Amino acid sequence: ASFDDFKAKYEADAVADVMAKYVDISIPYDAAARLAYESGDKSTAFDDFKVRYEEQAVKEVIAKVEAKAEADAKAAAEKAE
């Protein structure tokens, strides 16, 4: 058998080995909300909880972005003095 035959079989075997070990590691879009829901008291339906959770998350991100912008503006103003 030639090297080319060996190489073709080796590559095919390597691909088959990798494919045999494939594990789906995708994370559902609502995983954070689901985790928070599961760790809570579950007093509301998940769909209602998820809406409130996502609204609160957006508010927190906006607040952090605004705080960073204010801090950056303050730092720039101080540097300009």
C-alpha positions in Angstrom: 0.0 0.0 0.0 1.2 3.4 -0.8 1.5 6.4 1.4 -1.5 8.0 -0.3 -3.6 5.0 0.5 -2.4 5.1 4.1 -3.1 8.9 4.3 -6.6 8.5 2.9 -7.5 5.7 5.4 -5.9 7.6 8.3 -7.8 10.8 7.6 -11.1 8.9 7.1 -10.5 7.0 10.4 -9.6 10.3 12.2 -12.8 12.0 11.0 -14.9 8.9 12.0 -13.2 8.9 15.4 -14.0 12.6 16.0 -17.6 12.2 14.7 -18.1 9.3 17.1 -17.1 11.5 20.0 -19.4 14.5 19.0 -21.4 15.9 21.8 -23.9 18.6 21.4 -22.8 21.5 23.7 -25.3 24.1 22.5 -27.0 26.2 25.2 -30.7 27.0 24.9 -31.4 30.7 24.4 -33.4 30.9 27.6 -30.9 28.9 29.7 -30.2 31.8 32.1 -33.9 32.4 32.7 -34.5 28.6 33.1 -31.7 28.3 35.7 -33.0 31.3 37.7 -36.5 29.8 37.5 -35.4 26.4 38.7 -33.5 27.9 41.6 -36.6 30.0 42.7 -39.9 29.1 44.3 -41.7 28.5 40.9 -44.7 30.4 42.2 -45.4 31.6 38.6 -45.5 29.9 35.3 -42.1 29.8 33.5 -43.3 31.9 30.6 -44.4 34.7 32.9 -41.2 34.5 34.9 -39.1 34.5 31.7 -40.7 37.8 30.5 -40.0 39.5 33.9 -36.4 38.0 34.1 -35.5 39.3 30.6 -37.0 42.7 31.3 -34.9 43.0 34.5 -31.8 41.7 32.7 -32.2 44.4 30.0 -32.7 47.1 32.6 -29.5 46.0 34.4 -27.4 46.0 31.2 -28.7 49.5 30.3 -27.8 50.7 33.8 -24.3 49.3 33.5 -23.8 50.8 30.0 -25.0 54.2 31.3 -22.8 54.0 34.4 -19.7 53.1 32.3 -20.5 56.0 29.9 -20.8 58.4 32.8 -17.5 57.1 34.3 -15.7 57.4 31.0 -17.0 61.0 30.5 -15.9 61.9 34.0 -12.5 60.4 33.4 -12.1 62.3 30.1 -13.2 65.6 31.7 -10.7 65.1 34.5 -8.0 64.3 32.1 -8.8 67.4 30.0 -8.4 69.7 33.1 
